[in-house]
Amino acid sequence: GEGAVDVDEEEALGVLHALEKAVGVGAASGGGGEGGGGDVEGDIDDSDDEELPEDPEAMAALDAQLGQMMRARLETQTANKERREQQLHFKLRVLDLIDVLCGRSLATPPLLLLPHPLLRLFCEFAASPAHRVLSDRIGGLLR
């Protein structure tokens, strides 16, 4: 929930910072681009002539920063995906254990307390397509 929003805000701030830094590199050497008035075409031609040697460096710096940010984001997404898969496999193993315990002929008191939490989890997971496997497995246990 909130963690994803924080990550998105941090990424947006990182992109903004990288862009400001890259623009700052070009603006420091090329002069102000928002100058006043005069001949617009003349201003564009003059700034193009002055900034051409600096643009490849500024673009290379921006490209490197954006590449680094994209790699970091990809690593974060991969780590989050692996974490979700590990959680899913753990939950499935727990459900397998519960299934084995329910399959035994002995009805122990802790097993009598399981239907209510399982039903609550079933309702929670049934709404999410990503948790369909879990909801199916829980539904099988409740039957």
N, C-alpha and C positions, 0 to 999 in steps of 0.2 A: 503494500500500500504506500505508506509514506516514504519508505526507502527508495522506491522507484522514482518518486517525484524529486527527492533530494538529489539523486544521481543525475536526473535529467537537468535540474537547475545547475548542478556543478558542471555538467558537460557544456551547457549553454554559456555559462560564465567562462569556461575554458576556451571555447571557440571565440567568444567576444574578446577575451584577453589576447589570444593569438592574433586575431585580426587587428586589434589596436596596436599590438607590438609590430606587426608587419607594416601597417600603414604608417606608424611612427618612424620606422626605418626609412621608408620612401619619402616621407614628409620632411624629415630632418635634413636630408641631403638635397631635395628637390625644391624646397621653398614652399610657400603656401599655395594650395590649389584653389582656395576660395577667394582669390584676389578680387579687386573691385573693378568691375565695369568694362571699359575699353572694348577693343575688338576681340570677340569671343574666339574666332578662328586663330587670331594671332596668339592669344593666350594658350590655346591648345597646342599649336605648333611649337611655341617656345617651351612649354612644359614637356612635350614629347621629346624634343631635342635634349633637354637637360636631364630627363629621367631615364632615358633609354639605357645608359650604362648601369643605373641603379636598379631598374626593374627586375632583371634576372636574379639579382641577389635577394631582393625583397621577396620575389615569388619563390625562390628556392627556400628562403627562411620560412615563409608561410606554408609551403608544401611540406617541409620537414616537421613543422609543428602540428599541422593537420594530420599528417601521417602518424605521428606519435600518438595523438589523441585518438585516432581511429583504432590503432593497435591496442591501446589501453581499453577502449570501449569494447572491442572484440574479446579481449581477455576477460573482462568483467562479465560479458554476456555468456561466454563459455563456462566460466566458473559458476555463474548462477544456474545455468542449464544442468551442469554436472551435479550441483547441490540439490536441485529439484529431483533429478533422476535418482540420486542416492536416497532421498527422503521417500520417494515413491517405492523403491525396492525395499526399504526398511519397513514401510507400512504393509506392503504385501507379505513380507516374511512374518510380521506380527499376526496378520490375518490367517496365514497358513498355520501358525502355531495355535491360534484360537480354534481353527477348524479341527486340528488334530485333537485338541483337548475336548472339544464338543463331541467328537466321534467316539470317544470312550463311553462306556456304559455308565460310568460313575458320574452322578450329578453332584458336583461340589458347590458349596455356597457361593464362591466367587463367580462361578459360571452363571449362576442364577441372576447375578447383577449385571451381566453383559448386555442383554437385549436393549435396555434403554440407551446407553451410550452408543451402541452400534446403530440404533435407529436414528439417533441425532446425527451421527456422522454420515449415515446413508442419505439423509435429507440434505445435509450440507454439500456432499460430493455429487449428488444427483444433478444439481443445477450447473455444474461445471463440466464441459466436454473433456477437459484435460484430465479429470479425475474419473472418467467413465469406468476404467478398469477397477478402481477401488470401489466405486458404488456397485458395480456388478458383483464383485467378490463379497462385499458386505451383504448385499441382497441375498446371495446364495447362503450365507451363514444364517441369516434371519429366517430362512425357509426351513 
